[in-house]
């Protein structure tokens, strides 16, 4: 019979990886200081034959989940979650990112909240790296209203029920704290020391920036308009229709009072296009509302944090009450 596990550690191994033997020993030292019964699950996101052979050869105490090809970190995270047993889940990167001694600080913070995000401080990097990082988090705050400083850190601790209720795919694992907060989970950011070996030696392509922007837009829609699609599409459609009506009124005034022809004016074609597109976008939002309405019974707008049953006594037997109205006896 397997012993109960208090903490499950998931380490996705993908394109960026350091010496796993040294990293494993470093993580074990930090986890042993916590004093919890834990398990470590490595998820090989792709072939990763050399890294897997190193773990097997060194006889590390861990579980290895091998994926048949590279699916991405989000899929690796979900695969590791389906093969772990702990009530708390800690995700760690397959490379040096924080000082392992600060793992205990992250776990301690998780005693009072549902989700803990590690924030590396002080951050190192060049001026472009700092500008890129600051710009992303400012845009994130503007779009979603959430204030985070280091969503690029892979060190996160959360309750098991977070991934039971929040599904991540693509590259949305970076924005998992936003999705968890949207579901009503309490999220906290904790400062940890950045590892001196945490250096990104590659470069980001233009496609990567486009993907991050699209992921941000996706999460913005999921957070704000998943259950109210008409508010999103309706605003865009109404704005287009309203603008088209204003332009059309101007054209009519010019035609009726200033005798300007409408046949050769591009504004008339633009107005017609805006009307058609605006109505279609509005109809798309209405269709989404109909779909949401048909599944409304399966959707919950609330999240129950706790149910306390103090106990109730058995109901007393009803008393034999006298009728409030006693009919008079008829006199003979």
N, C-alpha and C positions, 0 to 999 in steps of 0.2 A: 504494500500500500504506500502510495506516495505521501511524503510529508507535506503539510500545508506550507505554501510559499507566501510570504508577506510582500515581497517585492520582486517584480520581473523586470529584468534589464534587457532591452532590445537594442541590438547594434546592427544597423543595416550596413552591409559592405558593398560599396559600389565603385564608381570610377575614381573617387579620391580615397586613398587608403594609405596609412602609415604602417610601420612595423607592428603587426598585430600581436606578436609575442610580448614585446615591450609594453604596448598599449594595454593588453589584457592584465599584465601584472600590475600596472599602474592603477587600473580601474579596481582590481581586486583589493588593493591596499586601501583605496578610498571607501569601498563598500564594506570592508571588514570593520572599519571604525564606526560604522553606523550601528552595528549590532543586530541587524535584521536577518531573517532567513531569506535568502534571495536565490534567484536562478538567472543565468545569463543565456540569452538566445541570440546567436549570430544568424543573420539572414543574408545569404549570398545572392546578390542581385545580378545574376549572370553566371558564367562558368566559374571564374575566380578560383581556378584549380590550385594555384600556388598558395594563396591565402588559406584555402581550406586544408591543404596538405600540411601547412605550418601548424595550424591549430591541432590537427589530429596527431601530428608527429610529436608535439610538445605535451600532449596529453592534458589539455586544459579542461577544466570542469565546466562544460557548457553544452548547450544543444545547438546543432547546426541545421538550419533550414535552407535547403538548396533549391533555388528557382531555376527553371529550365532555360530561361533567358533573362535579359535585363528588362525589367518592367518599370523601373523608376523607384525612387525612395518612398513615395506614398504607398505603392503596392507592397514594397518590402516591409514597410511598417505594419500594414494590415495583415500580411502573412505571418509576421512574428507575433502579432497580437493573438491570432487564432491558435498559436502553438504555445502560449504562455499561460500560467496559472495564477499569478499574483493578483491581489486586490489592488495594488498600486503598480503602475507601469512607469519605468524610467527609460527614456531613449537617450542613447549616447552615440556620438559619431565614431566612425572607424578611423579617425585621425585625431591628433592632439589639438584640442580646442580650448579646454579649460584646465586649471590645476585640479588633479584628481582629489586633492584634500578638501575641495569645496563641494564635493558631491553631498556630503553630510548636511551642508547648509541648505541645499536644494530640497533634500528629503525632509529636513526639519520644517521648512516652510510649508510643505505639503500637508502637515497635520491640521492646518486651519483652513485650507482652501482646496478646491477641486483640481486646480491646474496651476502649475508653477513653470514659469519661463525663466531660464537663466539669461542674464545680461552681462556680457563680458566688459569688464572695466578695470583699469583704463584701456581703451581701444588703441591699437597700433595701426599704422597704415599711412600711405601717402595722402597728399591733398585731394587727389582725384577719388581715392577710395572713400575718404571721409565725406566728400561732397556727394558722391553717389549714394552712400548709406544714409546721410541726412536727408537727401532729397526723397528717397523712397519712403522713409518713415513720415516725413511731412506730408507727402501725397496720401499715404495711408491714413493719417490723422484727418486730413481734409475730406477724404472720400467716406470713411467709416465712422469717424469721430472717436476712434480708439487710440490711446496713447501707448505706444511701445517703442523701445529704443534698440532692440536687437532681435528681430525675428529671424535673423540668419543663424542664430545659435541653435544647434541641434540638441542641446541638453534640456530636456523637459520631463516633468513628473506630473502624472495625472491619475485620477481614479479610473478604475477599469470601466466604469459605466460611461465614461466620456466617449471612448471608441465604440461602445455598444450602441450609442445613440447618434454619433456624428461619423459620417462616412467621408473619407478623403480619397481623392483620386488625382491623377495627373501630377501637378506640382503643388497641390493645395496643402500639403503637409506643413509648408512654411507658414501658412495662414490658419493653421489649426486652432491657435488660441482665440482668434476672432470667431470662428465657427462655434467653438465651445462656449464662449461668452454669449453668443446669440441664442444658444440653447438654454441659457440660464445658469451655467456653471460659473463659479467664482474663479477668477483668474488673477494671478499675482506675479509680478516680475521681481526677481531676486538678483542682486549683484554678485558676481563671482569673478575670480581673477582669470584673466586670459593667459593661456599657455604661451610661453615664449616661442614655441615651435608652431604656433598657429599662423601660418603664412600661406596665402593662396598664391601659388606660383604660375597659374594660368592667366587667361584673359577671357572676358565675357564678349560673346559675339552680339551683333545687333539683334539676331533672332532671340537671344536670351532675354534681352530687355523687352522685346515685343511680347514674349511669353509671360514675363512678370507682369506687364501692364494688363494683359488679357486675364491672367489669374486674379489680379486685383479687381478688375471689372466684374468677373464672375462672382467673387466673394461679396462684392458690393451688392450685386443683384440678389444673391442668396440671403444676405443678411437683411436687406431692406424690403424686397418685393417678392420673395418666394411664395408667400401665401396671399399676396395682393398684387398680382401682375397688372391689373388694370390701372393701378396708380402709376406704374412706370410707363407702360405703353400709352396709357390714356393721356398723360402729361405731354408726351412727345407728339402724339396724334392731335391733341387739342391745340398745341402750340402751332403746328403746321396749318391746321384748318383755320385757326384764328388769324394767322398772318396772311393766308391766302384770301380770306374774306376782306381784310383791310385793303389789300392791294386791288382786289376786284372792285371795291367801293370807289377807290381812287380812280380806277379806269372808267367806271360808269359815270362818275362826276365829270371827268374830262370829256367823255363822249357826249353827254347830254348838254353840258353848259359851255364847253369850249370847242365842240364839234371836231374832236380829234378821232381819227380812224382807229379801229381796233384790229383790223385784219392783219396788218404787217407789224404788229408790236410783239416782241418776244415776251413781254410781261404777261400777256394773256396766256401763252403756252405754259409759262412758269407757274402761274396761278392755278391752272387746270391740273398740272402735275402735282403741286403741293396739296390740292384738295384730294386727289385720288390717293396719294401716298398717305396723307394724314388719316383718311377714313380707313384705309387698310391697316395701319398701325393700331388705330383705336380698336378695330375689329379683332386684331390679334390679341390685344389685352383682354377684350371681352370673352374671346374663346378660352383664354387661360383661366379666367374667372369661372367659366362654366365647368372646366375640368376640375378646378379646385373644389367647386361646390359639390360635384358628384362624389368626391373623395373626402368630404369634410368630416365624416364620422371617423376616418382613420387618422386625421390630423389633430394634434393637440397644440393649443396656443399657450399652454402653461406647463410648468415643471414642478412636480412635488418634491420638496426638499426633505421632508420628514413627516411621519405620521405618529402621533403620540396617543396611545389608547390608555387612558388613566384607569378605565374600568367603570362599569355601570352596575348598579345593584338591580336585582330582579324587580320588575314592576310589582307594586303591591296589588293585592286583590281588590277589585273595585268594591267600594262600600255600598251597602244597601241603603240607598238614599230614598227618603220619602218624597213622593211627588210634590212638586211645588204648588200644584193645584189640586185641591180635594173637592170633588163634587159634593154639593149639598144633597142630603137625603130628602126625598120628597115627603112632606107631611101628609098623613092619611086623612 
